[in-house]
Amino acid sequence: MARNEQNIQLKSVEQFELMRAAGLVVAAALDAMRDAVAPGVSTGDLDAIAEKVIRDAGAIPSFKGYHGFPASICASVNEQVVHGIPSTEQILREGDLISLDCGAILEGWHGDSAITVGVGETDPALLRMAEVAEDAMWAGIAAAARGVANGRGRLTDISFNIEKVIRKAGRYGIVDGYGGHGIGTEMHQDPHVLNHGKPGRGVRVVPGMALAIEPMITMGSPRTVELDDGWTVVTRDGSRAAHVEHTMALLDDGVWVTTAPDGGRARLGDLVTAKQP
């Protein structure tokens, strides 16, 4: 493991294998929660499901205790963008939109991923927003894969491609001040990855980097406010929001999405590294 001039942690293939193991734990926890989402289920119930999956795999929830955060997941419902605190008193209702963010530590290495799903019969426009966020995330991951393969990639190429997909899809707000990040032996590392910006700027995208890519978009204004609990971020105008995330590892010839069960192959095809362990 090394650090480059920007204090970015660079990993070996063997260390990426450890991150992959953590990522698969996160994927399993998200799958279990997705299956459990339904009207009448509490966000506290979902938190308990995720924690059981994580601990049964011999891992530790990344979020629990992180700067005092009290739960194993972030559960953000409707106008909540990120960092929602799950509770047995918060009951999901038909038509809600929920973002579930989950992290796990296994043998000292982190995985971090998020999904947005509808509860029961959900407005197709809201589901489309979640789909746009996911498409934008994959576009950012693909940009990183191309950049590391051709040796010319820069950090904001990721940001630019995320924004391009969102802007083309409709009048969505791109939440500012929050974004993706480096990840490895800590959940949040350098660099910060914006979800908007001009291409060709920032640090070079190089093999050994691991990044969590996470677009956050809204049906209205991009402006947000943090609630008095010191965690939950909500849209200022009350519009609904979507948040998705994957962790990716960059190798010499492409990308390995460590929190996707197929490594990202279904969405990225040949951009997924042939050296994937």
C-alpha positions in Angstrom: 0.0 0.0 0.0 1.3 3.4 -1.0 0.4 7.1 -1.0 0.7 9.4 -3.9 1.4 13.1 -3.9 -2.3 13.9 -3.1 -2.3 11.6 0.0 -4.4 9.1 -1.9 -4.1 5.5 -0.7 -3.0 3.1 -3.5 -3.7 -0.6 -3.1 -2.4 -3.8 -4.5 -4.5 -6.4 -6.3 -4.2 -8.5 -3.1 -5.6 -5.6 -1.0 -8.4 -5.2 -3.6 -9.3 -8.8 -3.0 -9.9 -8.0 0.7 -12.0 -5.0 -0.3 -14.0 -7.3 -2.6 -14.8 -9.6 0.3 -16.1 -6.6 2.3 -18.0 -5.4 -0.8 -19.8 -8.7 -1.2 -21.0 -8.5 2.4 -22.4 -5.1 1.7 -24.1 -6.4 -1.4 -25.7 -9.2 0.5 -27.0 -6.8 3.2 -28.5 -4.5 0.6 -30.1 -7.4 -1.2 -31.7 -8.6 2.1 -33.0 -5.1 2.8 -34.3 -4.7 -0.7 -36.3 -7.9 -0.3 -37.7 -6.7 3.0 -38.8 -3.2 1.9 -42.6 -3.0 2.1 -45.4 -0.9 3.6 -45.5 -1.4 7.3 -41.8 -2.2 7.7 -39.8 0.2 9.8 -36.4 1.6 8.9 -35.3 0.1 12.3 -36.3 -3.3 11.0 -34.1 -2.8 7.9 -31.2 -1.7 10.1 -31.5 -4.9 12.1 -31.6 -7.0 9.0 -28.4 -5.4 7.6 -26.5 -5.7 10.9 -27.3 -9.4 11.1 -26.1 -10.1 7.6 -22.9 -8.1 8.2 -22.1 -9.7 11.5 -23.0 -13.2 10.4 -20.4 -12.8 7.7 -17.8 -12.0 10.3 -17.7 -8.3 9.4 -18.4 -5.1 11.3 -20.9 -2.4 10.2 -18.8 0.6 9.0 -21.4 3.2 10.0 -22.2 2.1 13.6 -20.3 4.4 16.0 -18.7 6.4 13.1 -18.4 9.9 14.6 -21.2 8.8 16.9 -23.7 7.6 14.2 -26.1 5.2 16.1 -27.0 2.6 13.5 -25.6 0.2 10.9 -27.2 1.8 7.9 -28.4 5.1 6.7 -32.1 5.0 5.8 -33.2 8.1 4.0 -36.9 8.4 3.1 -38.6 10.7 0.6 -37.1 14.2 1.1 -34.2 12.8 3.1 -31.2 12.8 0.9 -28.5 11.0 2.9 -27.6 10.0 6.5 -31.1 9.3 7.7 -31.1 7.6 11.1 -33.2 4.4 11.1 -35.8 4.0 13.8 -38.5 1.5 14.7 -40.9 4.5 14.8 -40.3 5.4 11.2 -42.8 3.1 9.3 -42.6 2.9 5.5 -45.8 3.7 3.6 -47.1 2.8 0.2 -45.4 5.1 -2.4 -42.4 6.1 -0.3 -39.0 6.2 -1.8 -36.1 5.0 0.4 -32.4 5.2 0.0 -30.4 2.6 1.9 -26.7 3.2 2.4 -24.6 0.4 3.9 -20.9 -0.2 4.7 -19.0 -3.1 6.2 -15.4 -3.7 7.4 -13.8 -7.1 6.9 -10.2 -7.7 7.9 -9.7 -3.9 8.1 -11.0 -3.1 4.6 -14.2 -1.3 3.7 -17.0 -1.7 1.3 -19.6 1.0 0.8 -22.8 1.0 -1.4 -26.3 2.4 -1.6 -29.5 1.7 -3.4 -32.8 3.6 -3.8 -36.0 1.6 -4.0 -39.7 2.3 -4.1 -42.1 1.1 -1.4 -45.0 -0.8 -2.9 -46.7 1.0 -5.7 -44.5 4.0 -6.3 -44.8 7.0 -8.7 -43.0 6.0 -11.9 -41.4 9.5 -12.0 -39.7 8.7 -8.7 -38.5 5.4 -9.9 -37.2 7.1 -13.0 -35.2 9.5 -10.9 -33.6 6.6 -9.1 -32.8 5.0 -12.4 -31.2 8.2 -13.7 -29.0 8.4 -10.5 -27.9 4.8 -11.2 -27.2 5.4 -14.8 -25.1 8.5 -13.8 -23.2 6.4 -11.3 -22.3 3.8 -13.9 -21.3 6.5 -16.4 -18.9 7.9 -13.8 -17.5 4.5 -13.1 -17.1 3.9 -16.9 -15.2 7.2 -17.3 -12.8 6.1 -14.6 -12.2 2.8 -16.3 -11.5 4.4 -19.6 -9.2 6.9 -18.0 -7.1 4.4 -16.2 -6.9 2.2 -19.3 -5.7 5.0 -21.6 -3.5 6.7 -19.0 -5.2 10.1 -19.5 -8.0 10.1 -17.0 -8.6 12.9 -14.5 -10.8 12.9 -11.4 -13.3 15.4 -12.8 -13.9 13.2 -15.9 -15.9 11.1 -13.4 -17.8 14.2 -12.2 -18.4 15.4 -15.8 -19.9 12.1 -17.0 -22.1 11.8 -13.9 -23.5 15.3 -14.5 -23.9 14.8 -18.3 -26.2 11.8 -17.8 -28.3 13.6 -15.2 -28.7 16.9 -17.2 -29.6 14.9 -20.3 -32.3 13.0 -18.4 -34.3 15.9 -17.1 -34.6 18.8 -14.7 -33.2 17.1 -11.6 -31.3 18.9 -8.9 -27.7 17.7 -8.3 -27.0 17.9 -4.6 -23.9 20.0 -3.9 -21.5 19.7 -1.0 -21.8 15.9 -0.9 -20.2 13.3 -3.2 -18.1 10.3 -3.6 -14.8 9.6 -1.9 -11.7 7.5 -1.7 -12.0 4.3 0.4 -9.8 1.6 1.7 -8.6 1.1 5.2 -10.9 4.0 6.2 -14.4 4.5 4.9 -13.7 8.1 3.8 -10.4 9.0 2.3 -9.0 11.4 -0.3 -10.0 12.4 -2.9 -13.5 13.9 -2.8 -15.4 13.1 -6.0 -18.0 15.7 -7.0 -21.1 14.8 -9.0 -20.7 17.7 -11.4 -17.9 19.7 -13.0 -15.7 20.2 -16.0 -13.6 17.4 -17.3 -9.8 17.1 -17.4 -9.1 18.5 -13.9 -7.9 17.1 -10.5 -5.6 14.3 -9.8 -4.8 11.6 -12.4 -6.9 8.4 -12.2 -4.4 5.7 -11.7 -4.2 1.9 -11.0 -4.4 1.2 -7.2 -7.1 3.9 -6.5 -10.4 2.8 -4.9 -13.3 5.2 -5.1 -16.9 5.2 -3.9 -19.1 6.9 -6.6 -22.4 8.2 -5.3 -24.7 10.5 -7.1 -27.5 12.3 -5.1 -30.3 14.0 -7.1 -33.6 15.5 -6.3 -36.9 16.1 -8.1 -36.5 19.9 -7.3 -33.9 22.2 -5.9 -30.4 20.9 -5.2 -30.3 22.9 -1.9 -30.3 20.9 1.3 -30.3 21.4 5.1 -29.1 19.3 7.9 -31.7 18.4 10.6 -31.2 19.0 14.3 -30.1 15.4 14.8 -26.8 16.4 13.3 -27.0 13.8 10.6 -30.1 13.7 8.4 -29.8 15.8 5.2 -33.1 16.8 3.6 -34.0 18.8 0.6 -34.8 22.4 1.4 -37.9 22.5 -0.8 -39.2 19.1 0.4 -38.8 17.4 -3.0 -37.9 13.8 -3.0 -34.4 12.5 -3.5 -32.4 9.5 -4.7 -29.0 8.3 -3.7 -27.0 5.4 -5.2 -23.4 4.2 -4.7 -20.8 1.6 -5.6 -17.2 1.1 -4.6 -14.8 0.5 -7.4 -11.2 -0.6 -7.6 -9.0 0.6 -10.5 -6.4 -1.8 -12.0 -4.1 -1.5 -14.9 -6.6 -2.3 -17.6 -9.9 -1.3 -16.2 -12.2 -1.3 -13.2 -13.5 -3.8 -10.7 -16.8 -2.8 -8.9 -16.2 -4.5 -5.6 -19.7 -4.0 -4.3 -21.4 -5.4 -7.4 -21.8 -9.2 -7.3 -20.8 -9.5 -10.9 -17.9 -7.0 -10.5 -19.8 -4.5 -12.8 -19.7 -6.7 -15.9 -23.4 -6.4 -16.8 -23.2 -2.6 -17.0 -19.6 -2.1 -18.1 -18.8 -5.1 -20.3 -15.2 -5.0 -21.5 -14.4 -2.1 -19.2 -14.3 -4.6 -16.4 -10.7 -5.6 -15.9 -9.6 -9.0 -17.3 -7.3 -9.3 -14.2 -10.3 -9.3 -11.9 -9.5 -12.0 -9.3 
